[in-house]
Amino acid sequence: MAAPVPGGSADRGRAMVAPGCVRPARLASAVDLSRVDIVLVRPSRPGNVAAACRAMKNMGLGSLWLVEPPAGLDKREVRSLAYGAWDVLDGARRSTSLLEAVSGSTLVAGTSGRDLDGAWSPRRLAAEADGRAGAGRVSVVFGPEASGLTGDELALCHERVHVSTDAAHPSLNLAQAVVIVAYELRLAALGDGEAMPSGGGERASAGEIEEMVQELRAALLEVGYLDPAGPDRILAELRRLFARSLPTPREIRLLRGLARQVRWAGGVARGRAGSR
């Protein structure tokens, strides 16, 4: 009888482990696709939205937010581009601001065509999403096709994601970008990616973190720590720092109380204290 062939029917579904080696333990967690929101910000063409819906459903994603969507999503020729994914298109939630769309998520990842310092690859996003989000939702944000997310919009994101492309022709259309990220998330969900162990526990949402950051902004301006002419760069770094620390809602409430106290004390020092 011929020896079994590696990769044959006897080996399907099994990892090959060399004799004498210990099989590595399966990592504790993988991203849950039902807790992933794709957020499209000011997409320029309705056909691009429809194609992105089909890409999402190909990879098992079904939750879509549209921030300032274009007109014409109900046209027949547009809907044909979402073939089989009309439920994703018709079920999309709409908002007028990015903050509204992501406020309920505990991890917000903004994509960028620019290779920003510290940006994650889609594979790293898929590996770390569950551990960073805990039991909360993950928002993956895509900007307008021509310009991408603004600096203020990227500042709202806890992490930035960049798809590495060839320098000779680096631009991707919206559906291409969505399907690349969604594919990596799907691999992680199926256990074929590089998922990191989940830290578990309750996480503060992006909305809760943002409320705290705005109170901290007022406090740090009051005590002269921030430059009133340009406070947002430092605040963006602080926002990402807080998000990486995986705070609980209670910890955010503690920080908000601290910020209020700092602001009050700054007012006392400047001779304009109010009530706490």
Secondary structure, DSSP 4 states (H G I P E B T S, - for coil): -PPPPTTSTTTTT-----TTPPPPPPPS----GGGEEEEEES-S-HHHHHHHHHHHHHTT--EEEEESPPS-TTSHHHHGGGTT-HHHHHT-EEESSHHHHHTTEEEEEEE-SS--TTPBPHHHHHHHHHHHHTTSEEEEEE--TTT-S-HHHHHT-SEEE-----TTS----HHHHHHHHHHHHHHHHTT-S-PPPP--S----HHHHHHHHHHHHHHHHHTT-S-TTS-HHHHHHHHHHHHHT---HHHHHHHHHHHHHHHHHHHHHTT-----
